[in-house]
Amino acid sequence: MFERTRTGLREMPSNAAWLLSRALKPAEALGAGARDQGRKVTAAVVDAAPVGDSVEIRARRAHDAAERAREAEERAVEAARESKALADRAREVNERGRARVKDVERETSREVKQRVAEAEKAADEFVKRERQAAEADAEEERQEVEEEVENEIAEAESDAEASQQRAEELVEDATEALAESRRLAEEAAEAARSAAQEANRQAQQLQNEAKQRASDAEARVKAAEDLRERAAATAKHTARELDRETTDGGLDAYKKPELVELAASIGIEKRTNMTKGELVDAITKAARRRARQGASS
């Protein structure tokens, strides 16, 4: 009975250590994966080149999502660390329990030997009774210690499992946050590309409009030059005719409306308020002035 129980006591801590090692490995792997994904998403958000108000809003949302992902990652890593700490604590409890059981075994064995030696001196029967009593006490005490150790190990394993489950939940949340951050970053990049394309299209349109306006301006300048040349030729011709007609005294034969129209053609101001004689005089002076200008040119 005593030997069988001692064997069972030695096997139980090794099984607990195996369970704790199984619980710790997934938590550590998940924490490392969350950190790698967090760094990749942060780099993707930084590489996005926002353009315009709508792009800045999208980039800000992507940045906020990346921050939430980073916080979820940190929580997951912290939970993994807590899980490892609890596992280490369970391992320490296991080792202390085993050491305590060994100490109790050594102590009880020493007490049994001592009491047996004392009983042998008194009587063989007394030695037998004392041996049985000592062994019973030792068994009871050992069972109590084993029960306490088992309870402590079970509690430590339960805490480690709960911590691992929490770490897995946090890692899942971090993964979802990373996916959302990646989606927002892609939307921001797409918006930036669309804005760049629209800006390029508008720039091309403005360039075409500028070319068209320049062409129209050149055409208007050329037309103005042609008109100016025709007007100058017409003015010279009109001046010559007026000079000839004023020399021959032909202006007096014109009616006043005709004189007003003729004065308008050579740029005489306030012509509508002049009398016929004033119009004739103004037209004659203007014709002579134009004739002199034409001769000098």
RADAHU-V993302 format. One record per backbone hydrogen bond with DSSP energy under -1.0 kcal/mol. NH is the residue of the N-H (numbers start at 0). CO is the residue of the C=O. E is the energy in kcal/mol with one decimal. If there is no record, write none. Layout:
BEGIN
NH,CO,E / NH,CO,E
END
This chain:
BEGIN
4,0,-2.0 / 5,1,-1.9 / 6,2,-1.8 / 7,3,-2.2 / 8,4,-2.0 / 9,5,-1.7 / 10,6,-1.7 / 11,7,-1.7 / 14,10,-1.8 / 15,11,-2.2 / 16,12,-2.6 / 17,13,-1.9 / 18,14,-2.2 / 19,15,-2.3 / 20,16,-2.2 / 21,17,-1.9 / 22,18,-1.7 / 23,19,-2.0 / 24,20,-1.7 / 27,23,-2.3 / 28,24,-2.2 / 29,25,-2.7 / 30,26,-2.1 / 31,27,-2.0 / 32,28,-2.1 / 33,29,-2.3 / 34,30,-1.9 / 35,31,-2.1 / 36,32,-2.4 / 37,33,-2.4 / 38,34,-2.1 / 39,35,-2.1 / 40,36,-2.3 / 41,37,-2.1 / 42,38,-2.1 / 43,39,-1.9 / 44,40,-2.0 / 45,41,-2.0 / 46,42,-1.9 / 55,51,-2.1 / 56,52,-2.2 / 57,53,-2.1 / 58,54,-2.9 / 59,55,-2.6 / 60,56,-2.4 / 61,57,-2.6 / 62,58,-2.6 / 63,59,-2.8 / 64,60,-2.7 / 65,61,-2.3 / 66,62,-2.3 / 67,63,-2.6 / 68,64,-2.4 / 69,65,-2.5 / 70,66,-2.6 / 71,67,-2.6 / 72,68,-2.5 / 73,69,-2.6 / 74,70,-2.5 / 75,71,-2.4 / 76,72,-2.8 / 77,73,-2.7 / 78,74,-2.5 / 79,75,-2.3 / 80,76,-2.4 / 81,77,-2.6 / 82,78,-2.7 / 83,79,-2.4 / 84,80,-2.7 / 85,81,-2.5 / 86,82,-2.3 / 87,83,-2.7 / 88,84,-2.4 / 89,85,-2.6 / 90,86,-2.4 / 91,87,-2.6 / 92,88,-2.9 / 93,89,-2.5 / 94,90,-2.6 / 95,91,-3.1 / 96,92,-2.7 / 97,93,-2.5 / 98,94,-2.6 / 99,95,-2.7 / 100,96,-2.8 / 101,97,-2.4 / 102,98,-2.5 / 103,99,-2.7 / 104,100,-2.7 / 105,101,-2.8 / 106,102,-2.9 / 107,103,-3.5 / 108,104,-2.5 / 109,105,-2.4 / 110,106,-2.8 / 111,107,-3.0 / 112,108,-2.5 / 113,109,-2.4 / 114,110,-3.2 / 115,111,-2.9 / 116,112,-2.5 / 117,113,-2.3 / 118,114,-2.6 / 119,115,-2.6 / 120,116,-1.1 / 121,117,-1.0 / 122,118,-3.1 / 126,122,-2.1 / 127,123,-2.1 / 128,124,-2.5 / 129,125,-2.6 / 130,126,-2.4 / 131,127,-2.5 / 132,128,-2.6 / 133,129,-3.1 / 134,130,-2.7 / 135,131,-2.4 / 136,132,-2.7 / 137,133,-2.7 / 138,134,-2.9 / 139,135,-2.6 / 140,136,-2.7 / 141,137,-2.8 / 142,138,-2.8 / 143,139,-2.4 / 144,140,-2.5 / 145,141,-2.9 / 146,142,-2.6 / 147,143,-2.3 / 148,144,-2.7 / 149,145,-2.8 / 150,146,-2.4 / 151,147,-2.3 / 152,148,-2.7 / 153,149,-2.8 / 154,150,-2.4 / 155,151,-2.4 / 156,152,-2.8 / 157,153,-2.4 / 158,154,-2.4 / 159,155,-2.3 / 160,156,-2.6 / 161,157,-2.5 / 162,158,-2.4 / 163,159,-2.4 / 164,160,-2.5 / 165,161,-2.3 / 166,162,-2.3 / 167,163,-2.5 / 168,164,-2.2 / 169,165,-2.4 / 170,166,-2.4 / 171,167,-2.3 / 172,168,-2.4 / 173,169,-2.6 / 174,170,-2.4 / 175,171,-2.3 / 176,172,-2.5 / 177,173,-2.4 / 178,174,-2.2 / 179,175,-2.4 / 180,176,-2.5 / 181,177,-2.5 / 182,178,-2.2 / 183,179,-2.5 / 184,180,-2.3 / 185,181,-2.3 / 186,182,-2.3 / 187,183,-2.5 / 188,184,-2.4 / 189,185,-2.6 / 190,186,-2.6 / 191,187,-2.3 / 192,188,-2.4 / 193,189,-2.6 / 194,190,-2.8 / 195,191,-2.4 / 196,192,-2.5 / 197,193,-2.7 / 198,194,-2.6 / 199,195,-2.4 / 200,196,-2.5 / 201,197,-2.7 / 202,198,-2.5 / 203,199,-2.4 / 204,200,-2.5 / 205,201,-3.0 / 206,202,-2.4 / 207,203,-2.4 / 208,204,-2.7 / 209,205,-2.7 / 210,206,-2.3 / 211,207,-2.5 / 212,208,-2.9 / 213,209,-2.6 / 214,210,-2.5 / 215,211,-2.9 / 216,212,-3.0 / 217,213,-2.5 / 218,214,-2.3 / 219,215,-2.7 / 220,216,-2.6 / 221,217,-2.5 / 222,218,-2.6 / 223,219,-2.6 / 224,220,-2.5 / 225,221,-2.6 / 226,222,-2.8 / 227,223,-3.0 / 228,224,-2.6 / 229,225,-2.8 / 230,226,-3.1 / 231,227,-2.6 / 232,228,-2.4 / 233,229,-2.8 / 234,230,-3.0 / 235,231,-2.5 / 236,232,-2.6 / 237,233,-3.2 / 238,234,-2.9 / 239,235,-2.5 / 240,236,-2.5 / 241,237,-3.1 / 242,238,-3.0 / 243,239,-2.5 / 244,240,-3.0 / 245,241,-3.4 / 246,242,-1.9 / 247,243,-2.1 / 249,244,-3.8 / 252,249,-1.1 / 253,250,-1.4 / 258,254,-2.3 / 259,255,-2.7 / 260,256,-2.1 / 261,257,-2.4 / 262,258,-2.7 / 263,259,-2.0 / 264,260,-1.6 / 267,262,-2.6 / 273,270,-1.1 / 278,274,-2.3 / 279,275,-2.4 / 280,276,-2.6 / 281,277,-2.8 / 282,278,-2.9 / 283,279,-2.3 / 284,280,-2.4 / 285,281,-2.4 / 286,282,-2.4 / 287,283,-2.4 / 288,284,-2.4 / 289,285,-2.6 / 290,286,-2.2 / 291,287,-2.4 / 292,288,-2.4 / 293,289,-2.6 / 294,290,-2.2 / 295,291,-2.5 / 296,292,-1.9
END
